[in-house]
Amino acid sequence: MGFPKGRRRVVAVVAALLGVATVAVVVHRVLAPAEIETVARTGYPPAITPAVGVVGRLPVAPLMVDRRLRVYTADRQVYADQPADRRYRVTPYWSYRRWPARISGVVADGTTVVSRWSDGKLVALDARTGRVAWQAEGPAPDEDRAVRRTGAGAVWGPPGLFLARAADDRAVLVVSGQRGVRGFALADGRQLWSAEVDHRCRADVGTTATGQFAAVDHCAGPAVVEFRDVATGTPTDRWQPPGGSAELSATPVGCVSPRSQCQGLRTAGPGDAPARGWLVGAGPPTAAQALDRAESELFGKRVAVGVADGVPIARDARTGKELWRRADLGPVRIIAAQPGRVHLLSERNDLITLNPATGAERSRFPLKVGKDGLGWAPGLAYAADGYVALERLREPVDPDADDQRYFKMAEPVVLAAT
């Protein structure tokens, strides 16, 4: 005997409603905003002084943190492995995921790792545990950039993320984006200041070693480099290089970390206008002719190292007086720099590291991993904590190719200790 016709209809409606509710619950659980914090299960590893030479190869670009960890990004994840000199990437030491936002960039200072997301959220993690230290609302990134599979653009040159030290030595995070630029205390995420600026007619430069944030502003009239105090956001100067025009670009040099705490900058005008090098400090920038050459790097306030006809030459940054040259290395190019080290790459893909103050060789070895060989072209590079990481590209390099064609191998990043 079945249910009466009326009751059958009621049962069918109830069953349908229950089905819809079940689907709604599943969809909500899958698609609802979420964050997953997977903390470290072992103690914080000791600092490492790695053996000189090639460490290994990695599928993604590492950010070296506190001489102990390597931090990486995925589309919706920031994670770390350890130790810093492990030959391959291993199971994460800690991990943090968000949904549905995507990673925009990551920076690190000491044991604080700050990730920025596509919705503007800033999330600071304690590198020692992977636990969330603080969260804050920052300006959304200017645009979604296409990041290749190594993620190098998010960790070696994160857009709109800059570290700085205020005059009282407080660590400050400067964040720029669609709704302006803001300063945050790195210790606790407290917002220090906010400035409404038109991102459509401005270009970030970086922070200086004297606690200023620099940006090129061409919103009204000829372009100028605007400087702001990182602790208060107060504009301190609007500077234009001699002979300035409506078009101006500026590149930071002599930085502690990517585009952060920099000692100088290099400006360039439209077309074939010559570049000019400058030292930045408390007052207006001062000319540094040894930085005029596009590939030159600055170490401290005095030494500029450049390459002329394949020969590395160090000069006094301000006067241009030659300090040393190394014509015995064969043709080389500068691929990266960090305090106390200038990293050169030879035509045979040997990595040569010199002391920028004296020109003395610190190390030299081929950037070869296993049977990978040396038949590749260098891509993006990064240097920190005595390490150098470099992308290896397929020759001839095609910037418009997909990742499979663009990179030489499945694990294209080579990591070396110098």
C-alpha positions as a printed NumPy array, in Angstrom:
array([[  0.   ,   0.   ,   0.   ],
       [  1.496,   3.415,  -0.99 ],
       [  1.004,   6.887,   0.347],
       [ -2.159,   8.75 ,  -0.623],
       [ -1.689,  11.006,  -3.599],
       [ -1.643,  14.228,  -1.519],
       [  0.895,  12.856,   0.933],
       [  3.126,  11.685,  -1.932],
       [  3.267,  15.241,  -3.195],
       [  4.218,  16.559,   0.228],
       [  6.962,  13.954,   0.597],
       [  8.305,  14.815,  -2.867],
       [  8.404,  18.523,  -2.05 ],
       [ 10.136,  17.883,   1.289],
       [ 12.685,  15.604,  -0.389],
       [ 13.366,  18.237,  -3.045],
       [ 13.835,  20.938,  -0.415],
       [ 16.185,  18.716,   1.558],
       [ 18.178,  18.059,  -1.616],
       [ 18.446,  21.765,  -2.376],
       [ 19.491,  22.47 ,   1.216],
       [ 22.145,  19.757,   1.077],
       [ 23.529,  21.131,  -2.166],
       [ 23.528,  24.646,  -0.699],
       [ 25.477,  23.469,   2.344],
       [ 28.031,  21.688,   0.16 ],
       [ 28.399,  24.696,  -2.16 ],
       [ 28.784,  27.011,   0.831],
       [ 31.455,  24.827,   2.371],
       [ 33.358,  24.612,  -0.907],
       [ 33.007,  28.191,  -2.134],
       [ 32.637,  30.268,   1.032],
       [ 35.588,  32.491,   1.986],
       [ 37.997,  30.516,   4.138],
       [ 41.513,  30.504,   5.534],
       [ 43.476,  27.473,   6.627],
       [ 46.414,  27.836,   8.984],
       [ 48.701,  24.79 ,   9.208],
       [ 51.316,  25.549,  11.854],
       [ 54.768,  24.048,  12.373],
       [ 54.896,  20.749,  14.237],
       [ 58.605,  20.853,  15.014],
       [ 60.901,  23.406,  16.607],
       [ 62.335,  26.372,  14.747],
       [ 65.469,  25.22 ,  12.9  ],
       [ 68.881,  26.751,  13.677],
       [ 70.494,  29.381,  11.458],
       [ 72.654,  27.879,   8.728],
       [ 76.001,  28.779,   7.201],
       [ 75.821,  26.671,   4.034],
       [ 78.735,  25.135,   2.188],
       [ 79.766,  27.202,  -0.847],
       [ 78.438,  25.844,  -4.129],
       [ 75.213,  24.807,  -5.807],
       [ 72.6  ,  23.86 ,  -3.224],
       [ 70.009,  22.315,  -5.527],
       [ 67.08 ,  22.987,  -7.833],
       [ 63.521,  24.038,  -7.113],
       [ 60.278,  24.252,  -9.104],
       [ 59.353,  27.598,  -7.551],
       [ 61.184,  30.736,  -6.42 ],
       [ 62.266,  30.869,  -2.755],
       [ 62.299,  33.857,  -0.428],
       [ 65.09 ,  33.313,   2.111],
       [ 63.947,  34.064,   5.656],
       [ 66.112,  34.486,   8.755],
       [ 68.85 ,  32.157,   7.381],
       [ 66.578,  29.259,   8.342],
       [ 63.6  ,  28.932,   6.004],
       [ 62.617,  29.163,   2.363],
       [ 59.19 ,  30.707,   1.759],
       [ 57.214,  30.096,  -1.442],
       [ 53.882,  31.077,  -2.942],
       [ 51.196,  29.24 ,  -4.854],
       [ 48.045,  30.749,  -6.34 ],
       [ 46.214,  30.813,  -2.988],
       [ 48.926,  29.754,  -0.557],
       [ 52.097,  30.901,   1.175],
       [ 54.243,  28.172,   2.728],
       [ 57.742,  27.419,   3.991],
       [ 60.165,  24.529,   4.06 ],
       [ 63.456,  23.996,   5.87 ],
       [ 66.382,  23.838,   6.231],
       [ 67.425,  26.65 ,   3.907],
       [ 70.115,  24.522,   2.249],
       [ 67.957,  21.471,   1.471],
       [ 68.682,  20.186,  -2.05 ],
       [ 65.032,  19.938,  -3.058],
       [ 61.72 ,  21.406,  -1.934],
       [ 60.228,  19.248,   0.821],
       [ 57.017,  18.908,   2.83 ],
       [ 55.943,  22.345,   4.146],
       [ 57.171,  23.354,   7.584],
       [ 54.071,  25.534,   7.801],
       [ 51.384,  26.703,   5.398],
       [ 48.684,  29.356,   5.148],
       [ 45.848,  29.305,   2.584],
       [ 43.051,  31.718,   1.704],
       [ 40.027,  31.326,  -0.556],
       [ 38.919,  32.777,  -2.93 ],
       [ 41.577,  35.546,  -2.848],
       [ 44.865,  35.067,  -4.685],
       [ 48.41 ,  35.876,  -3.608],
       [ 49.723,  39.215,  -4.874],
       [ 53.099,  39.341,  -3.125],
       [ 55.158,  38.407,  -0.069],
       [ 57.909,  40.202,   1.871],
       [ 59.849,  39.208,   4.974],
       [ 61.749,  41.054,   7.683],
       [ 63.383,  39.01 ,  10.444],
       [ 60.806,  36.44 ,  11.557],
       [ 57.793,  38.29 ,  10.117],
       [ 56.428,  37.148,   6.747],
       [ 53.736,  39.403,   5.271],
       [ 51.512,  38.235,   2.424],
       [ 49.292,  40.53 ,   0.377],
       [ 46.182,  39.21 ,  -1.347],
       [ 44.076,  40.215,  -4.341],
       [ 41.346,  41.625,  -2.088],
       [ 43.852,  43.893,  -0.313],
       [ 44.085,  41.823,   2.871],
       [ 47.49 ,  41.809,   4.576],
       [ 48.328,  38.714,   6.618],
       [ 51.486,  38.584,   8.738],
       [ 52.8  ,  35.181,   9.798],
       [ 55.341,  34.35 ,  12.482],
       [ 58.054,  32.507,  10.536],
       [ 58.951,  30.486,  13.621],
       [ 55.522,  28.822,  13.844],
       [ 53.446,  29.766,  10.795],
       [ 50.78 ,  31.251,  13.052],
       [ 48.964,  34.411,  12.027],
       [ 50.528,  37.342,  13.892],
       [ 48.15 ,  40.026,  12.614],
       [ 45.819,  40.935,   9.775],
       [ 45.006,  44.327,   8.288],
       [ 43.036,  45.847,   5.421],
       [ 45.317,  47.355,   2.803],
       [ 44.613,  48.868,  -0.589],
       [ 43.818,  46.324,  -3.285],
       [ 46.64 ,  45.749,  -5.781],
       [ 46.574,  47.89 ,  -8.893],
       [ 45.876,  44.916, -11.146],
       [ 46.206,  41.169, -11.376],
       [ 49.64 ,  40.513, -12.843],
       [ 50.395,  37.406, -14.832],
       [ 52.886,  35.469, -12.687],
       [ 54.762,  32.557, -14.223],
       [ 54.792,  29.203, -12.484],
       [ 57.957,  29.868, -10.481],
       [ 56.131,  32.679,  -8.642],
       [ 59.293,  34.809,  -8.796],
       [ 57.324,  37.975,  -9.513],
       [ 55.445,  37.608,  -6.223],
       [ 58.461,  37.046,  -3.949],
       [ 61.456,  38.655,  -5.704],
       [ 59.643,  41.824,  -6.825],
       [ 56.253,  41.964,  -5.084],
       [ 54.151,  44.82 ,  -6.504],
       [ 53.204,  47.561,  -4.059],
       [ 54.964,  46.028,  -1.015],
       [ 57.947,  47.792,   0.565],
       [ 59.883,  47.436,   3.829],
       [ 61.422,  50.406,   5.589],
       [ 62.944,  51.685,   8.807],
       [ 61.624,  54.895,  10.322],
       [ 63.928,  57.498,  11.871],
       [ 63.39 ,  55.86 ,  15.295],
       [ 64.31 ,  52.446,  13.787],
       [ 60.75 ,  51.097,  13.831],
       [ 60.057,  48.577,  11.072],
       [ 57.408,  49.887,   8.679],
       [ 55.499,  48.241,   5.836],
       [ 54.439,  50.545,   2.99 ],
       [ 51.628,  49.286,   0.747],
       [ 50.395,  50.991,  -2.422],
       [ 47.425,  50.122,  -4.588],
       [ 44.186,  51.239,  -6.133],
       [ 42.959,  53.295,  -3.188],
       [ 46.214,  55.041,  -2.389],
       [ 49.226,  54.252,  -0.246],
       [ 49.34 ,  53.3  ,   3.448],
       [ 51.923,  52.704,   6.125],
       [ 51.686,  49.944,   8.744],
       [ 53.72 ,  49.089,  11.826],
       [ 55.349,  45.775,  10.98 ],
       [ 55.308,  44.673,  14.621],
       [ 51.521,  44.6  ,  15.04 ],
       [ 49.86 ,  45.676,  11.774],
       [ 48.616,  48.987,  13.155],
       [ 47.928,  51.486,  10.376],
       [ 50.179,  54.519,  10.797],
       [ 48.933,  56.665,   7.933],
       [ 47.01 ,  56.715,   4.686],
       [ 47.314,  58.954,   1.629],
       [ 44.873,  59.187,  -1.26 ],
       [ 46.807,  59.348,  -4.521],
       [ 45.936,  58.654,  -8.136],
       [ 47.621,  55.347,  -8.936],
       [ 46.946,  55.856, -12.655],
       [ 49.564,  58.612, -12.935],
       [ 52.109,  57.394, -10.387],
       [ 54.782,  54.696, -10.346],
       [ 56.289,  53.243,  -7.18 ],
       [ 60.064,  53.448,  -6.822],
       [ 60.835,  52.065,  -3.339],
       [ 61.9  ,  53.011,   0.158],
       [ 65.188,  54.634,   1.09 ],
       [ 67.701,  53.798,   3.792],
       [ 66.771,  57.087,   5.479],
       [ 63.102,  56.205,   5.94 ],
       [ 61.352,  57.671,   2.908],
       [ 58.979,  56.213,   0.333],
       [ 59.645,  57.361,  -3.225],
       [ 57.279,  57.392,  -6.201],
       [ 57.312,  59.073,  -9.604],
       [ 54.324,  61.444,  -9.857],
       [ 53.264,  62.825, -13.235],
       [ 49.67 ,  63.63 , -12.329],
       [ 50.05 ,  67.381, -12.927],
       [ 52.771,  68.853, -15.104],
       [ 56.327,  67.511, -15.447],
       [ 57.094,  64.288, -13.61 ],
       [ 58.758,  64.508, -10.199],
       [ 60.03 ,  62.026,  -7.626],
       [ 57.912,  62.446,  -4.527],
       [ 59.324,  61.448,  -1.144],
       [ 57.178,  60.662,   1.922],
       [ 58.199,  59.951,   5.499],
       [ 57.447,  56.259,   6.085],
       [ 56.389,  56.823,   9.707],
       [ 53.832,  59.587,   9.05 ],
       [ 53.145,  59.632,   5.317],
       [ 54.012,  63.333,   5.231],
       [ 55.491,  64.469,   1.879],
       [ 59.036,  65.675,   2.483],
       [ 60.167,  66.625,  -1.036],
       [ 59.084,  66.759,  -4.672],
       [ 62.296,  66.522,  -6.639],
       [ 62.941,  66.767, -10.349],
       [ 66.29 ,  65.856, -11.933],
       [ 67.959,  68.675, -13.866],
       [ 66.509,  68.878, -17.358],
       [ 63.434,  66.923, -16.292],
       [ 60.476,  66.394, -18.6  ],
       [ 56.926,  65.114, -18.528],
       [ 58.314,  61.574, -18.831],
       [ 60.5  ,  60.162, -16.079],
       [ 61.302,  56.723, -14.72 ],
       [ 63.318,  55.836, -11.63 ],
       [ 64.952,  52.582, -10.533],
       [ 66.197,  52.023,  -6.961],
       [ 69.748,  50.724,  -6.402],
       [ 71.758,  49.704,  -3.359],
       [ 68.787,  48.072,  -1.623],
       [ 68.773,  45.771,   1.411],
       [ 65.841,  43.793,  -0.024],
       [ 63.936,  44.209,  -3.305],
       [ 63.199,  47.95 ,  -3.727],
       [ 63.465,  48.47 ,   0.026],
       [ 65.904,  50.495,   2.169],
       [ 67.837,  51.692,  -0.871],
       [ 70.839,  54.031,  -0.931],
       [ 70.379,  55.387,  -4.447],
       [ 68.306,  55.555,  -7.591],
       [ 68.78 ,  55.892, -11.323],
       [ 66.534,  58.159, -13.38 ],
       [ 65.883,  58.09 , -17.1  ],
       [ 63.968,  60.336, -19.454],
       [ 62.093,  59.596, -22.666],
       [ 63.582,  57.797, -25.616],
       [ 67.37 ,  57.728, -25.74 ],
       [ 67.859,  60.318, -22.975],
       [ 70.87 ,  59.278, -20.858],
       [ 70.283,  57.764, -17.437],
       [ 71.537,  59.558, -14.337],
       [ 72.594,  58.033, -11.028],
       [ 71.858,  59.604,  -7.641],
       [ 72.555,  58.998,  -3.968],
       [ 69.538,  59.489,  -1.717],
       [ 69.658,  60.653,   1.877],
       [ 67.994,  63.123,   4.197],
       [ 68.134,  65.968,   1.664],
       [ 67.641,  66.125,  -2.116],
       [ 69.405,  63.406,  -4.146],
       [ 73.014,  64.095,  -5.098],
       [ 74.638,  63.135,  -8.383],
       [ 76.519,  59.802,  -8.524],
       [ 78.009,  59.515, -11.99 ],
       [ 79.279,  55.979, -11.435],
       [ 75.622,  54.852, -11.292],
       [ 74.731,  56.283, -14.697],
       [ 75.412,  52.954, -16.386],
       [ 72.202,  50.915, -16.431],
       [ 73.664,  47.651, -15.088],
       [ 75.635,  49.209, -12.218],
       [ 74.965,  48.344,  -8.575],
       [ 75.559,  50.39 ,  -5.412],
       [ 77.117,  49.111,  -2.188],
       [ 76.843,  51.411,   0.789],
       [ 77.166,  55.062,  -0.181],
       [ 80.568,  54.848,  -1.821],
       [ 81.135,  51.869,  -4.097],
       [ 79.401,  51.441,  -7.457],
       [ 80.165,  48.3  ,  -9.448],
       [ 79.388,  48.151, -13.154],
       [ 80.438,  46.171, -16.214],
       [ 82.073,  47.731, -19.284],
       [ 82.776,  45.477, -22.286],
       [ 82.345,  42.436, -20.039],
       [ 84.827,  43.693, -17.388],
       [ 83.594,  44.452, -13.843],
       [ 84.84 ,  47.817, -12.59 ],
       [ 84.278,  49.467,  -9.216],
       [ 84.237,  53.241,  -8.917],
       [ 83.652,  55.829,  -6.26 ],
       [ 79.922,  56.416,  -6.635],
       [ 80.151,  60.185,  -6.34 ],
       [ 83.367,  61.04 ,  -8.176],
       [ 83.652,  58.15 , -10.612],
       [ 87.251,  57.436,  -9.556],
       [ 88.21 ,  53.844, -10.315],
       [ 88.728,  51.667,  -7.243],
       [ 89.415,  48.298,  -8.873],
       [ 88.772,  46.226, -11.994],
       [ 88.896,  42.5  , -12.789],
       [ 89.84 ,  41.933, -16.419],
       [ 90.931,  38.365, -15.655],
       [ 87.428,  36.873, -15.324],
       [ 86.428,  36.801, -18.964],
       [ 83.188,  38.431, -20.142],
       [ 80.663,  38.608, -17.294],
       [ 77.39 ,  40.285, -16.422],
       [ 75.945,  41.344, -13.067],
       [ 72.891,  39.226, -12.215],
       [ 72.296,  40.11 ,  -8.551],
       [ 73.699,  41.959,  -5.567],
       [ 73.364,  41.938,  -1.805],
       [ 75.245,  43.727,   0.968],
       [ 78.91 ,  42.635,   0.778],
       [ 78.497,  40.586,  -2.417],
       [ 78.232,  41.288,  -6.131],
       [ 77.207,  38.264,  -8.196],
       [ 78.439,  37.847, -11.766],
       [ 77.571,  35.277, -14.413],
       [ 80.13 ,  34.244, -17.018],
       [ 79.411,  33.249, -20.605],
       [ 79.783,  29.611, -19.508],
       [ 77.249,  30.148, -16.689],
       [ 79.818,  30.149, -13.904],
       [ 78.631,  32.093, -10.858],
       [ 81.399,  34.415,  -9.64 ],
       [ 80.968,  36.353,  -6.406],
       [ 83.244,  39.271,  -5.556],
       [ 83.732,  41.494,  -2.541],
       [ 82.491,  44.861,  -3.886],
       [ 84.865,  46.843,  -1.668],
       [ 88.063,  45.166,  -2.887],
       [ 87.216,  43.051,  -5.945],
       [ 88.512,  39.938,  -4.172],
       [ 86.895,  36.69 ,  -5.26 ],
       [ 84.661,  35.071,  -2.649],
       [ 83.638,  32.062,  -4.722],
       [ 83.412,  30.71 ,  -8.251],
       [ 81.674,  27.581,  -9.569],
       [ 79.457,  26.447, -12.482],
       [ 75.704,  26.72 , -11.879],
       [ 75.173,  23.083, -12.751],
       [ 72.782,  20.691, -11.036],
       [ 73.117,  16.977, -11.736],
       [ 72.728,  16.298, -15.458],
       [ 70.885,  19.547, -16.2  ],
       [ 73.887,  20.974, -18.031],
       [ 74.769,  24.615, -18.648],
       [ 72.902,  25.25 , -21.888],
       [ 70.383,  27.783, -20.626],
       [ 69.844,  31.54 , -20.445],
       [ 69.459,  33.397, -17.125],
       [ 66.047,  34.699, -16.131],
       [ 65.009,  36.533, -12.977],
       [ 67.533,  36.442, -10.121],
       [ 67.489,  37.07 ,  -6.381],
       [ 70.154,  37.275,  -3.667],
       [ 69.89 ,  37.267,   0.138],
       [ 71.575,  35.75 ,   3.187],
       [ 74.567,  34.693,   1.057],
       [ 72.362,  32.738,  -1.374],
       [ 71.644,  33.336,  -5.06 ],
       [ 68.565,  31.934,  -6.813],
       [ 68.21 ,  32.122, -10.587],
       [ 65.648,  31.058, -13.175],
       [ 66.989,  29.003, -16.097],
       [ 65.317,  29.71 , -19.447],
       [ 65.222,  27.868, -22.743],
       [ 67.267,  29.421, -25.565],
       [ 66.403,  31.393, -27.568],
       [ 64.373,  33.181, -24.899],
       [ 60.79 ,  33.899, -25.955],
       [ 59.041,  36.176, -23.417],
       [ 55.671,  35.451, -25.037],
       [ 55.984,  31.667, -24.843],
       [ 54.008,  29.574, -22.376],
       [ 55.765,  28.305, -19.275],
       [ 56.589,  24.912, -20.75 ],
       [ 58.523,  26.557, -23.592],
       [ 59.828,  29.495, -21.588],
       [ 61.59 ,  27.53 , -18.836],
       [ 64.387,  25.109, -19.601],
       [ 63.26 ,  22.324, -17.285],
       [ 60.568,  21.274, -14.793],
       [ 62.621,  22.589, -11.853],
       [ 64.022,  25.772, -13.406],
       [ 65.253,  27.577, -10.29 ],
       [ 68.822,  26.868,  -9.245],
       [ 69.839,  27.803,  -5.688],
       [ 73.474,  28.396,  -4.743],
       [ 75.403,  29.483,  -1.665],
       [ 78.241,  31.96 ,  -2.193]])
